[in-house]
Amino acid sequence: MGKVAVITDSNSGITQKEAKELGIRVLPMPFYIDGEVYYEDITLTQKEFYERLTDDADISTSQPAPADVMELWEEALQEADEVIYIPMSSGLSGSCQTAMMLAEDFDGKVFVVNNQRISITQRQSVLDALEMAADGMSGKEIYDVLMREKLEASIYITVDTLKYLKKGGRITPAAAALGTVLNLKPVLTIQGEKLDAFSKVRGMKAAKKVMMNAMEKDIAERFKGHKVCLQAAHTCEAEVAEQWKRELEEHFPGYDIHMDALSLSVSCHIGPGSLAVACTRVVER
């Protein structure tokens, strides 16, 4: 059986350093800040991104250049026979569709997984792909499993400020102003495809409770009879993030909870101070 290389993009939350440790490649996502292009984890750190965001810089996301995508694949194919490429959800960016078109020129050696995930759930797909590749599965076999499992994931997110939802047009200025006065915290969800509204409560404590209860219900009902991996994510200071992880560990005893900073592509729309909980069904082969 030929060697299968695994590649993802930085929306997975996998850093360049972690990528080297895992033996994979990570395509850095480009961001335009006040008209200048930066690359996540290459020329743009998390700290710098949030400094510019809170300074009201004009920040927009962009697709990776097709040449950069193909160059990464070509490099991988010098050492491997096939490539599994796991980009961010097609519901959040056009980069997945672009990659699927580019793969047509690689004679069936590149499999683009449109598995509707981002951040920590996308990261789990990468880990699953690595495990399957290590077990000797082919690119097509790995692709088929990941596509079958693509919607078996759940994310809940709450925001600290309504400023960035207003800025992105997700809520009206009037709703943002009223929500700020009433200390309303929307809870958003990603159940495949894109970011959607889930609930709205007063205060961060209540928002955390809603997220944990929603995840508890998913585990008990949606994923009943299946093992799941539980994850946490944030756009917070380290102390706040660690406290959130501890709260989740207390609420969900027995789970080894992995925590990452949320993808900058999501952070653009929700801002600093956000918290998230996610789970993915353990792949069954």
Secondary structure, 3 states (H helix, E strand, C coil): CCCEEEEEEHHHCCCHHHHHHHCCEEECCEEEECCEEEEECCCECHHHHHHHHHCCCCEEECCCCHHHHHHHHHHHHCCCCEEEEECCCCCCCCHHHHHHHHHHHHCCCEEECCCCCCHHHHHHHHHHHHHHHHCCCCHHHHHHHHHHCCCCEEEEEECCCCHHHHHCCCCCHHHHHHHHHCCEEEEEEECCCCEEEEEEEECHHHHHHHHHHHHHHHHHHHCCCCCEEEEEEECCCHHHHHHHHHHHHHHCCCCCCEEEECCHHHHHHHCCCCEEEEEEECCCC
